[in-house]
Amino acid sequence: MHLLSEHKVFDQIFSGSKYHAQIAQRASILIKFYAEEKKLGTPEIELLWATAQKEESAKLNIYKLISENGHVLESEVLEALVEKIDQMEPTVVTQRDLKFLFDLARKSFRNTKPKEAAFEVLWHIASLSKRGYAKEILEPSRTHLADLIRTAENSTKDLYAQKCCEIIGNHSDERSSLQAIIILHEILQTFQRHK
């Protein structure tokens, strides 16, 4: 590990100014190694995130590399990545970002905090709790949320069913109520399938 740090191998591969897609694609083992050695910390996440935000092909590669290694990532790393997506300006969030968020939640089966955080981000987008997301994002966010809810514990299903009912009961916003009805429908279907 010292040799990798000394030669700044991680920085050389994933730095935005030096980033090369073909080299990065073959660096999955490096991310896995850093994760298993518990050396994938804030500086590495910041570097990966900054590089991913520079161009779409870099985002695709980096999201794929992280998703492939999600099962070995520490809870804090997964939470930091979920938080990065949550902090994105709503107008720049894409379907690729939502898929990445979904993948992180699925890979964090042993880590409940990142999974709960991913549920919340998807909930805020799908229920229109946060404004400014593109229309093209609503349906995929609902789909990803519903897919996660299908495999969730009943307590999680109950929580999101309750959130839907609160929005519907408040009648404060027609669009939010409609989104909540659609999400509630998905949740109720999961209960029916398990009878």
PyMOL commands that place a pseudoatom at each C-alpha (Angstrom):
pseudoatom trace, name=CA, resn=MET, resi=1, chain=A, elem=C, hetatm=0, pos=[0.000, 0.000, 0.000]
pseudoatom trace, name=CA, resn=HIS, resi=2, chain=A, elem=C, hetatm=0, pos=[2.886, 2.335, 0.804]
pseudoatom trace, name=CA, resn=LEU, resi=3, chain=A, elem=C, hetatm=0, pos=[4.229, 1.943, -2.731]
pseudoatom trace, name=CA, resn=LEU, resi=4, chain=A, elem=C, hetatm=0, pos=[0.852, 2.929, -4.221]
pseudoatom trace, name=CA, resn=SER, resi=5, chain=A, elem=C, hetatm=0, pos=[0.684, 5.984, -1.971]
pseudoatom trace, name=CA, resn=GLU, resi=6, chain=A, elem=C, hetatm=0, pos=[4.271, 6.980, -2.619]
pseudoatom trace, name=CA, resn=HIS, resi=7, chain=A, elem=C, hetatm=0, pos=[3.751, 6.971, -6.380]
pseudoatom trace, name=CA, resn=LYS, resi=8, chain=A, elem=C, hetatm=0, pos=[0.258, 8.469, -6.089]
pseudoatom trace, name=CA, resn=VAL, resi=9, chain=A, elem=C, hetatm=0, pos=[-1.129, 5.727, -8.311]
pseudoatom trace, name=CA, resn=PHE, resi=10, chain=A, elem=C, hetatm=0, pos=[-4.751, 6.470, -7.437]
pseudoatom trace, name=CA, resn=ASP, resi=11, chain=A, elem=C, hetatm=0, pos=[-4.285, 10.153, -8.264]
pseudoatom trace, name=CA, resn=GLN, resi=12, chain=A, elem=C, hetatm=0, pos=[-2.449, 9.331, -11.491]
pseudoatom trace, name=CA, resn=ILE, resi=13, chain=A, elem=C, hetatm=0, pos=[-5.296, 7.149, -12.737]
pseudoatom trace, name=CA, resn=PHE, resi=14, chain=A, elem=C, hetatm=0, pos=[-8.317, 9.108, -11.564]
pseudoatom trace, name=CA, resn=SER, resi=15, chain=A, elem=C, hetatm=0, pos=[-7.186, 12.729, -11.614]
pseudoatom trace, name=CA, resn=GLY, resi=16, chain=A, elem=C, hetatm=0, pos=[-9.409, 14.774, -13.894]
pseudoatom trace, name=CA, resn=SER, resi=17, chain=A, elem=C, hetatm=0, pos=[-6.504, 16.349, -15.734]
pseudoatom trace, name=CA, resn=LYS, resi=18, chain=A, elem=C, hetatm=0, pos=[-4.792, 12.984, -16.300]
pseudoatom trace, name=CA, resn=TYR, resi=19, chain=A, elem=C, hetatm=0, pos=[-7.893, 10.825, -16.594]
pseudoatom trace, name=CA, resn=HIS, resi=20, chain=A, elem=C, hetatm=0, pos=[-7.833, 8.292, -19.403]
pseudoatom trace, name=CA, resn=ALA, resi=21, chain=A, elem=C, hetatm=0, pos=[-10.946, 6.153, -19.846]
pseudoatom trace, name=CA, resn=GLN, resi=22, chain=A, elem=C, hetatm=0, pos=[-9.236, 2.921, -20.933]
pseudoatom trace, name=CA, resn=ILE, resi=23, chain=A, elem=C, hetatm=0, pos=[-6.820, 2.975, -18.016]
pseudoatom trace, name=CA, resn=ALA, resi=24, chain=A, elem=C, hetatm=0, pos=[-9.588, 3.808, -15.540]
pseudoatom trace, name=CA, resn=GLN, resi=25, chain=A, elem=C, hetatm=0, pos=[-11.772, 0.969, -16.860]
pseudoatom trace, name=CA, resn=ARG, resi=26, chain=A, elem=C, hetatm=0, pos=[-9.040, -1.477, -15.939]
pseudoatom trace, name=CA, resn=ALA, resi=27, chain=A, elem=C, hetatm=0, pos=[-8.556, -0.007, -12.489]
pseudoatom trace, name=CA, resn=SER, resi=28, chain=A, elem=C, hetatm=0, pos=[-11.452, -1.777, -10.802]
pseudoatom trace, name=CA, resn=ILE, resi=29, chain=A, elem=C, hetatm=0, pos=[-8.975, -3.913, -8.888]
pseudoatom trace, name=CA, resn=LEU, resi=30, chain=A, elem=C, hetatm=0, pos=[-7.390, -0.739, -7.500]
pseudoatom trace, name=CA, resn=ILE, resi=31, chain=A, elem=C, hetatm=0, pos=[-10.691, 0.545, -6.128]
pseudoatom trace, name=CA, resn=LYS, resi=32, chain=A, elem=C, hetatm=0, pos=[-11.418, -2.886, -4.681]
pseudoatom trace, name=CA, resn=PHE, resi=33, chain=A, elem=C, hetatm=0, pos=[-7.947, -3.052, -3.111]
pseudoatom trace, name=CA, resn=TYR, resi=34, chain=A, elem=C, hetatm=0, pos=[-8.271, 0.422, -1.581]
pseudoatom trace, name=CA, resn=ALA, resi=35, chain=A, elem=C, hetatm=0, pos=[-11.729, -0.460, -0.269]
pseudoatom trace, name=CA, resn=GLU, resi=36, chain=A, elem=C, hetatm=0, pos=[-10.634, -3.792, 1.221]
pseudoatom trace, name=CA, resn=GLU, resi=37, chain=A, elem=C, hetatm=0, pos=[-7.627, -2.129, 2.858]
pseudoatom trace, name=CA, resn=LYS, resi=38, chain=A, elem=C, hetatm=0, pos=[-9.984, 0.563, 4.199]
pseudoatom trace, name=CA, resn=LYS, resi=39, chain=A, elem=C, hetatm=0, pos=[-7.943, 3.225, 2.402]
pseudoatom trace, name=CA, resn=LEU, resi=40, chain=A, elem=C, hetatm=0, pos=[-10.724, 4.553, 0.194]
pseudoatom trace, name=CA, resn=GLY, resi=41, chain=A, elem=C, hetatm=0, pos=[-11.433, 7.710, 2.145]
pseudoatom trace, name=CA, resn=THR, resi=42, chain=A, elem=C, hetatm=0, pos=[-12.623, 11.248, 1.611]
pseudoatom trace, name=CA, resn=PRO, resi=43, chain=A, elem=C, hetatm=0, pos=[-9.713, 12.364, -0.624]
pseudoatom trace, name=CA, resn=GLU, resi=44, chain=A, elem=C, hetatm=0, pos=[-10.223, 9.431, -2.985]
pseudoatom trace, name=CA, resn=ILE, resi=45, chain=A, elem=C, hetatm=0, pos=[-14.004, 9.896, -3.079]
pseudoatom trace, name=CA, resn=GLU, resi=46, chain=A, elem=C, hetatm=0, pos=[-13.588, 13.629, -3.752]
pseudoatom trace, name=CA, resn=LEU, resi=47, chain=A, elem=C, hetatm=0, pos=[-11.163, 12.856, -6.583]
pseudoatom trace, name=CA, resn=LEU, resi=48, chain=A, elem=C, hetatm=0, pos=[-13.461, 10.244, -8.134]
pseudoatom trace, name=CA, resn=TRP, resi=49, chain=A, elem=C, hetatm=0, pos=[-16.476, 12.525, -7.811]
pseudoatom trace, name=CA, resn=ALA, resi=50, chain=A, elem=C, hetatm=0, pos=[-14.723, 15.559, -9.291]
pseudoatom trace, name=CA, resn=THR, resi=51, chain=A, elem=C, hetatm=0, pos=[-13.500, 13.524, -12.249]
pseudoatom trace, name=CA, resn=ALA, resi=52, chain=A, elem=C, hetatm=0, pos=[-16.941, 11.967, -12.787]
pseudoatom trace, name=CA, resn=GLN, resi=53, chain=A, elem=C, hetatm=0, pos=[-18.541, 15.400, -12.991]
pseudoatom trace, name=CA, resn=LYS, resi=54, chain=A, elem=C, hetatm=0, pos=[-16.222, 16.644, -15.739]
pseudoatom trace, name=CA, resn=GLU, resi=55, chain=A, elem=C, hetatm=0, pos=[-17.601, 14.612, -18.636]
pseudoatom trace, name=CA, resn=GLU, resi=56, chain=A, elem=C, hetatm=0, pos=[-20.291, 12.013, -19.252]
pseudoatom trace, name=CA, resn=SER, resi=57, chain=A, elem=C, hetatm=0, pos=[-17.920, 9.207, -20.299]
pseudoatom trace, name=CA, resn=ALA, resi=58, chain=A, elem=C, hetatm=0, pos=[-15.865, 9.669, -17.113]
pseudoatom trace, name=CA, resn=LYS, resi=59, chain=A, elem=C, hetatm=0, pos=[-19.073, 9.620, -15.075]
pseudoatom trace, name=CA, resn=LEU, resi=60, chain=A, elem=C, hetatm=0, pos=[-20.151, 6.389, -16.756]
pseudoatom trace, name=CA, resn=ASN, resi=61, chain=A, elem=C, hetatm=0, pos=[-16.802, 4.698, -16.086]
pseudoatom trace, name=CA, resn=ILE, resi=62, chain=A, elem=C, hetatm=0, pos=[-16.430, 5.863, -12.512]
pseudoatom trace, name=CA, resn=TYR, resi=63, chain=A, elem=C, hetatm=0, pos=[-20.023, 5.037, -11.578]
pseudoatom trace, name=CA, resn=LYS, resi=64, chain=A, elem=C, hetatm=0, pos=[-19.510, 1.573, -13.060]
pseudoatom trace, name=CA, resn=LEU, resi=65, chain=A, elem=C, hetatm=0, pos=[-16.252, 1.023, -11.159]
pseudoatom trace, name=CA, resn=ILE, resi=66, chain=A, elem=C, hetatm=0, pos=[-17.792, 2.100, -7.873]
pseudoatom trace, name=CA, resn=SER, resi=67, chain=A, elem=C, hetatm=0, pos=[-20.968, 0.075, -8.450]
pseudoatom trace, name=CA, resn=GLU, resi=68, chain=A, elem=C, hetatm=0, pos=[-18.944, -3.053, -9.237]
pseudoatom trace, name=CA, resn=ASN, resi=69, chain=A, elem=C, hetatm=0, pos=[-17.148, -2.676, -5.918]
pseudoatom trace, name=CA, resn=GLY, resi=70, chain=A, elem=C, hetatm=0, pos=[-20.086, -1.448, -3.835]
pseudoatom trace, name=CA, resn=HIS, resi=71, chain=A, elem=C, hetatm=0, pos=[-20.190, -4.677, -1.841]
pseudoatom trace, name=CA, resn=VAL, resi=72, chain=A, elem=C, hetatm=0, pos=[-16.721, -4.003, -0.355]
pseudoatom trace, name=CA, resn=LEU, resi=73, chain=A, elem=C, hetatm=0, pos=[-17.126, -0.279, 0.288]
pseudoatom trace, name=CA, resn=GLU, resi=74, chain=A, elem=C, hetatm=0, pos=[-17.374, 0.982, 3.833]
pseudoatom trace, name=CA, resn=SER, resi=75, chain=A, elem=C, hetatm=0, pos=[-20.666, 2.423, 5.005]
pseudoatom trace, name=CA, resn=GLU, resi=76, chain=A, elem=C, hetatm=0, pos=[-19.137, 5.910, 5.292]
pseudoatom trace, name=CA, resn=VAL, resi=77, chain=A, elem=C, hetatm=0, pos=[-17.975, 5.808, 1.659]
pseudoatom trace, name=CA, resn=LEU, resi=78, chain=A, elem=C, hetatm=0, pos=[-21.412, 4.737, 0.442]
pseudoatom trace, name=CA, resn=GLU, resi=79, chain=A, elem=C, hetatm=0, pos=[-23.064, 7.453, 2.538]
pseudoatom trace, name=CA, resn=ALA, resi=80, chain=A, elem=C, hetatm=0, pos=[-20.667, 10.080, 1.156]
pseudoatom trace, name=CA, resn=LEU, resi=81, chain=A, elem=C, hetatm=0, pos=[-21.541, 9.072, -2.402]
pseudoatom trace, name=CA, resn=VAL, resi=82, chain=A, elem=C, hetatm=0, pos=[-25.277, 9.186, -1.695]
pseudoatom trace, name=CA, resn=GLU, resi=83, chain=A, elem=C, hetatm=0, pos=[-24.789, 12.620, -0.142]
pseudoatom trace, name=CA, resn=LYS, resi=84, chain=A, elem=C, hetatm=0, pos=[-22.906, 13.792, -3.245]
pseudoatom trace, name=CA, resn=ILE, resi=85, chain=A, elem=C, hetatm=0, pos=[-25.918, 12.942, -5.393]
pseudoatom trace, name=CA, resn=ASP, resi=86, chain=A, elem=C, hetatm=0, pos=[-28.292, 14.558, -2.910]
pseudoatom trace, name=CA, resn=GLN, resi=87, chain=A, elem=C, hetatm=0, pos=[-26.245, 17.770, -3.038]
pseudoatom trace, name=CA, resn=MET, resi=88, chain=A, elem=C, hetatm=0, pos=[-26.306, 17.966, -6.828]
pseudoatom trace, name=CA, resn=GLU, resi=89, chain=A, elem=C, hetatm=0, pos=[-28.228, 20.828, -8.346]
pseudoatom trace, name=CA, resn=PRO, resi=90, chain=A, elem=C, hetatm=0, pos=[-31.652, 19.323, -9.263]
pseudoatom trace, name=CA, resn=THR, resi=91, chain=A, elem=C, hetatm=0, pos=[-31.428, 20.574, -12.828]
pseudoatom trace, name=CA, resn=VAL, resi=92, chain=A, elem=C, hetatm=0, pos=[-28.261, 18.559, -13.534]
pseudoatom trace, name=CA, resn=VAL, resi=93, chain=A, elem=C, hetatm=0, pos=[-29.369, 15.220, -12.050]
pseudoatom trace, name=CA, resn=THR, resi=94, chain=A, elem=C, hetatm=0, pos=[-29.661, 12.625, -14.792]
pseudoatom trace, name=CA, resn=GLN, resi=95, chain=A, elem=C, hetatm=0, pos=[-31.102, 9.148, -15.099]
pseudoatom trace, name=CA, resn=ARG, resi=96, chain=A, elem=C, hetatm=0, pos=[-27.514, 7.858, -14.879]
pseudoatom trace, name=CA, resn=ASP, resi=97, chain=A, elem=C, hetatm=0, pos=[-27.177, 9.528, -11.453]
pseudoatom trace, name=CA, resn=LEU, resi=98, chain=A, elem=C, hetatm=0, pos=[-30.412, 7.867, -10.301]
pseudoatom trace, name=CA, resn=LYS, resi=99, chain=A, elem=C, hetatm=0, pos=[-29.251, 4.464, -11.562]
pseudoatom trace, name=CA, resn=PHE, resi=100, chain=A, elem=C, hetatm=0, pos=[-25.976, 4.926, -9.683]
pseudoatom trace, name=CA, resn=LEU, resi=101, chain=A, elem=C, hetatm=0, pos=[-27.904, 5.833, -6.530]
pseudoatom trace, name=CA, resn=PHE, resi=102, chain=A, elem=C, hetatm=0, pos=[-30.079, 2.751, -6.997]
pseudoatom trace, name=CA, resn=ASP, resi=103, chain=A, elem=C, hetatm=0, pos=[-26.987, 0.560, -7.491]
pseudoatom trace, name=CA, resn=LEU, resi=104, chain=A, elem=C, hetatm=0, pos=[-25.393, 1.962, -4.333]
pseudoatom trace, name=CA, resn=ALA, resi=105, chain=A, elem=C, hetatm=0, pos=[-28.530, 1.164, -2.333]
pseudoatom trace, name=CA, resn=ARG, resi=106, chain=A, elem=C, hetatm=0, pos=[-28.673, -2.382, -3.691]
pseudoatom trace, name=CA, resn=LYS, resi=107, chain=A, elem=C, hetatm=0, pos=[-24.985, -2.988, -3.010]
pseudoatom trace, name=CA, resn=SER, resi=108, chain=A, elem=C, hetatm=0, pos=[-25.239, -1.694, 0.540]
pseudoatom trace, name=CA, resn=PHE, resi=109, chain=A, elem=C, hetatm=0, pos=[-27.424, -4.557, 1.729]
pseudoatom trace, name=CA, resn=ARG, resi=110, chain=A, elem=C, hetatm=0, pos=[-25.292, -4.992, 4.838]
pseudoatom trace, name=CA, resn=ASN, resi=111, chain=A, elem=C, hetatm=0, pos=[-25.131, -1.244, 5.478]
pseudoatom trace, name=CA, resn=THR, resi=112, chain=A, elem=C, hetatm=0, pos=[-28.484, 0.143, 6.473]
pseudoatom trace, name=CA, resn=LYS, resi=113, chain=A, elem=C, hetatm=0, pos=[-27.480, 3.811, 6.793]
pseudoatom trace, name=CA, resn=PRO, resi=114, chain=A, elem=C, hetatm=0, pos=[-26.452, 4.306, 3.152]
pseudoatom trace, name=CA, resn=LYS, resi=115, chain=A, elem=C, hetatm=0, pos=[-29.478, 2.352, 1.980]
pseudoatom trace, name=CA, resn=GLU, resi=116, chain=A, elem=C, hetatm=0, pos=[-31.784, 4.527, 4.094]
pseudoatom trace, name=CA, resn=ALA, resi=117, chain=A, elem=C, hetatm=0, pos=[-30.063, 7.645, 2.758]
pseudoatom trace, name=CA, resn=ALA, resi=118, chain=A, elem=C, hetatm=0, pos=[-30.538, 6.448, -0.834]
pseudoatom trace, name=CA, resn=PHE, resi=119, chain=A, elem=C, hetatm=0, pos=[-34.214, 5.729, -0.106]
pseudoatom trace, name=CA, resn=GLU, resi=120, chain=A, elem=C, hetatm=0, pos=[-34.605, 9.297, 1.182]
pseudoatom trace, name=CA, resn=VAL, resi=121, chain=A, elem=C, hetatm=0, pos=[-32.937, 10.904, -1.845]
pseudoatom trace, name=CA, resn=LEU, resi=122, chain=A, elem=C, hetatm=0, pos=[-35.092, 8.880, -4.233]
pseudoatom trace, name=CA, resn=TRP, resi=123, chain=A, elem=C, hetatm=0, pos=[-38.151, 9.691, -2.118]
pseudoatom trace, name=CA, resn=HIS, resi=124, chain=A, elem=C, hetatm=0, pos=[-37.447, 13.438, -2.261]
pseudoatom trace, name=CA, resn=ILE, resi=125, chain=A, elem=C, hetatm=0, pos=[-37.137, 13.316, -6.021]
pseudoatom trace, name=CA, resn=ALA, resi=126, chain=A, elem=C, hetatm=0, pos=[-40.060, 10.955, -6.703]
pseudoatom trace, name=CA, resn=SER, resi=127, chain=A, elem=C, hetatm=0, pos=[-42.477, 12.684, -4.321]
pseudoatom trace, name=CA, resn=LEU, resi=128, chain=A, elem=C, hetatm=0, pos=[-41.498, 16.163, -5.521]
pseudoatom trace, name=CA, resn=SER, resi=129, chain=A, elem=C, hetatm=0, pos=[-40.453, 17.103, -1.975]
pseudoatom trace, name=CA, resn=LYS, resi=130, chain=A, elem=C, hetatm=0, pos=[-37.553, 18.910, -3.601]
pseudoatom trace, name=CA, resn=ARG, resi=131, chain=A, elem=C, hetatm=0, pos=[-38.351, 21.030, -6.633]
pseudoatom trace, name=CA, resn=GLY, resi=132, chain=A, elem=C, hetatm=0, pos=[-36.444, 21.628, -9.812]
pseudoatom trace, name=CA, resn=TYR, resi=133, chain=A, elem=C, hetatm=0, pos=[-35.864, 18.109, -11.118]
pseudoatom trace, name=CA, resn=ALA, resi=134, chain=A, elem=C, hetatm=0, pos=[-36.494, 17.483, -14.798]
pseudoatom trace, name=CA, resn=LYS, resi=135, chain=A, elem=C, hetatm=0, pos=[-39.705, 15.657, -15.719]
pseudoatom trace, name=CA, resn=GLU, resi=136, chain=A, elem=C, hetatm=0, pos=[-37.621, 12.841, -17.245]
pseudoatom trace, name=CA, resn=ILE, resi=137, chain=A, elem=C, hetatm=0, pos=[-36.262, 12.103, -13.760]
pseudoatom trace, name=CA, resn=LEU, resi=138, chain=A, elem=C, hetatm=0, pos=[-39.600, 11.546, -11.993]
pseudoatom trace, name=CA, resn=GLU, resi=139, chain=A, elem=C, hetatm=0, pos=[-40.561, 8.201, -13.483]
pseudoatom trace, name=CA, resn=PRO, resi=140, chain=A, elem=C, hetatm=0, pos=[-37.084, 6.602, -13.107]
pseudoatom trace, name=CA, resn=SER, resi=141, chain=A, elem=C, hetatm=0, pos=[-36.869, 7.838, -9.509]
pseudoatom trace, name=CA, resn=ARG, resi=142, chain=A, elem=C, hetatm=0, pos=[-40.267, 6.245, -8.752]
pseudoatom trace, name=CA, resn=THR, resi=143, chain=A, elem=C, hetatm=0, pos=[-39.220, 3.037, -10.498]
pseudoatom trace, name=CA, resn=HIS, resi=144, chain=A, elem=C, hetatm=0, pos=[-35.954, 2.803, -8.555]
pseudoatom trace, name=CA, resn=LEU, resi=145, chain=A, elem=C, hetatm=0, pos=[-37.710, 3.618, -5.295]
pseudoatom trace, name=CA, resn=ALA, resi=146, chain=A, elem=C, hetatm=0, pos=[-40.364, 0.976, -5.996]
pseudoatom trace, name=CA, resn=ASP, resi=147, chain=A, elem=C, hetatm=0, pos=[-37.701, -1.607, -6.851]
pseudoatom trace, name=CA, resn=LEU, resi=148, chain=A, elem=C, hetatm=0, pos=[-35.936, -0.937, -3.562]
pseudoatom trace, name=CA, resn=ILE, resi=149, chain=A, elem=C, hetatm=0, pos=[-39.210, -1.030, -1.628]
pseudoatom trace, name=CA, resn=ARG, resi=150, chain=A, elem=C, hetatm=0, pos=[-40.089, -4.425, -3.135]
pseudoatom trace, name=CA, resn=THR, resi=151, chain=A, elem=C, hetatm=0, pos=[-37.124, -5.990, -1.344]
pseudoatom trace, name=CA, resn=ALA, resi=152, chain=A, elem=C, hetatm=0, pos=[-37.273, -3.830, 1.779]
pseudoatom trace, name=CA, resn=GLU, resi=153, chain=A, elem=C, hetatm=0, pos=[-38.354, -4.814, 5.252]
pseudoatom trace, name=CA, resn=ASN, resi=154, chain=A, elem=C, hetatm=0, pos=[-42.042, -4.292, 6.046]
pseudoatom trace, name=CA, resn=SER, resi=155, chain=A, elem=C, hetatm=0, pos=[-41.106, -1.477, 8.433]
pseudoatom trace, name=CA, resn=THR, resi=156, chain=A, elem=C, hetatm=0, pos=[-39.573, 0.445, 5.521]
pseudoatom trace, name=CA, resn=LYS, resi=157, chain=A, elem=C, hetatm=0, pos=[-42.614, -0.220, 3.367]
pseudoatom trace, name=CA, resn=ASP, resi=158, chain=A, elem=C, hetatm=0, pos=[-44.831, 1.032, 6.204]
pseudoatom trace, name=CA, resn=LEU, resi=159, chain=A, elem=C, hetatm=0, pos=[-42.707, 4.170, 6.592]
pseudoatom trace, name=CA, resn=TYR, resi=160, chain=A, elem=C, hetatm=0, pos=[-43.002, 5.134, 2.928]
pseudoatom trace, name=CA, resn=ALA, resi=161, chain=A, elem=C, hetatm=0, pos=[-46.690, 4.207, 2.790]
pseudoatom trace, name=CA, resn=GLN, resi=162, chain=A, elem=C, hetatm=0, pos=[-47.205, 6.558, 5.743]
pseudoatom trace, name=CA, resn=LYS, resi=163, chain=A, elem=C, hetatm=0, pos=[-45.252, 9.323, 3.993]
pseudoatom trace, name=CA, resn=CYS, resi=164, chain=A, elem=C, hetatm=0, pos=[-47.446, 8.880, 0.912]
pseudoatom trace, name=CA, resn=CYS, resi=165, chain=A, elem=C, hetatm=0, pos=[-50.618, 9.046, 2.998]
pseudoatom trace, name=CA, resn=GLU, resi=166, chain=A, elem=C, hetatm=0, pos=[-49.415, 12.237, 4.699]
pseudoatom trace, name=CA, resn=ILE, resi=167, chain=A, elem=C, hetatm=0, pos=[-48.830, 13.952, 1.354]
pseudoatom trace, name=CA, resn=ILE, resi=168, chain=A, elem=C, hetatm=0, pos=[-52.177, 12.754, 0.000]
pseudoatom trace, name=CA, resn=GLY, resi=169, chain=A, elem=C, hetatm=0, pos=[-53.952, 13.824, 3.203]
pseudoatom trace, name=CA, resn=ASN, resi=170, chain=A, elem=C, hetatm=0, pos=[-52.440, 17.311, 3.160]
pseudoatom trace, name=CA, resn=HIS, resi=171, chain=A, elem=C, hetatm=0, pos=[-53.759, 18.115, -0.352]
pseudoatom trace, name=CA, resn=SER, resi=172, chain=A, elem=C, hetatm=0, pos=[-51.193, 20.899, -0.377]
pseudoatom trace, name=CA, resn=ASP, resi=173, chain=A, elem=C, hetatm=0, pos=[-49.932, 20.212, -3.870]
pseudoatom trace, name=CA, resn=GLU, resi=174, chain=A, elem=C, hetatm=0, pos=[-51.704, 18.352, -6.640]
pseudoatom trace, name=CA, resn=ARG, resi=175, chain=A, elem=C, hetatm=0, pos=[-48.488, 17.138, -8.330]
pseudoatom trace, name=CA, resn=SER, resi=176, chain=A, elem=C, hetatm=0, pos=[-47.011, 15.837, -5.060]
pseudoatom trace, name=CA, resn=SER, resi=177, chain=A, elem=C, hetatm=0, pos=[-50.290, 14.103, -4.224]
pseudoatom trace, name=CA, resn=LEU, resi=178, chain=A, elem=C, hetatm=0, pos=[-50.327, 12.427, -7.626]
pseudoatom trace, name=CA, resn=GLN, resi=179, chain=A, elem=C, hetatm=0, pos=[-46.737, 11.238, -7.182]
pseudoatom trace, name=CA, resn=ALA, resi=180, chain=A, elem=C, hetatm=0, pos=[-47.578, 9.950, -3.702]
pseudoatom trace, name=CA, resn=ILE, resi=181, chain=A, elem=C, hetatm=0, pos=[-50.574, 7.998, -5.043]
pseudoatom trace, name=CA, resn=ILE, resi=182, chain=A, elem=C, hetatm=0, pos=[-48.395, 6.357, -7.684]
pseudoatom trace, name=CA, resn=ILE, resi=183, chain=A, elem=C, hetatm=0, pos=[-45.736, 5.430, -5.106]
pseudoatom trace, name=CA, resn=LEU, resi=184, chain=A, elem=C, hetatm=0, pos=[-48.363, 4.184, -2.662]
pseudoatom trace, name=CA, resn=HIS, resi=185, chain=A, elem=C, hetatm=0, pos=[-49.819, 1.996, -5.397]
pseudoatom trace, name=CA, resn=GLU, resi=186, chain=A, elem=C, hetatm=0, pos=[-46.380, 0.394, -5.884]
pseudoatom trace, name=CA, resn=ILE, resi=187, chain=A, elem=C, hetatm=0, pos=[-46.008, -0.174, -2.148]
pseudoatom trace, name=CA, resn=LEU, resi=188, chain=A, elem=C, hetatm=0, pos=[-49.451, -1.728, -1.793]
pseudoatom trace, name=CA, resn=GLN, resi=189, chain=A, elem=C, hetatm=0, pos=[-48.692, -4.091, -4.671]
pseudoatom trace, name=CA, resn=THR, resi=190, chain=A, elem=C, hetatm=0, pos=[-45.632, -5.390, -2.810]
pseudoatom trace, name=CA, resn=PHE, resi=191, chain=A, elem=C, hetatm=0, pos=[-47.791, -6.225, 0.207]
pseudoatom trace, name=CA, resn=GLN, resi=192, chain=A, elem=C, hetatm=0, pos=[-50.295, -8.054, -2.004]
pseudoatom trace, name=CA, resn=ARG, resi=193, chain=A, elem=C, hetatm=0, pos=[-47.557, -10.106, -3.696]
pseudoatom trace, name=CA, resn=HIS, resi=194, chain=A, elem=C, hetatm=0, pos=[-46.342, -11.376, -0.327]
pseudoatom trace, name=CA, resn=LYS, resi=195, chain=A, elem=C, hetatm=0, pos=[-49.692, -12.703, 0.860]
for i in range(1, 195): cmd.bond("trace and resi %d" % i, "trace and resi %d" % (i + 1))
show_as sticks, trace
zoom trace
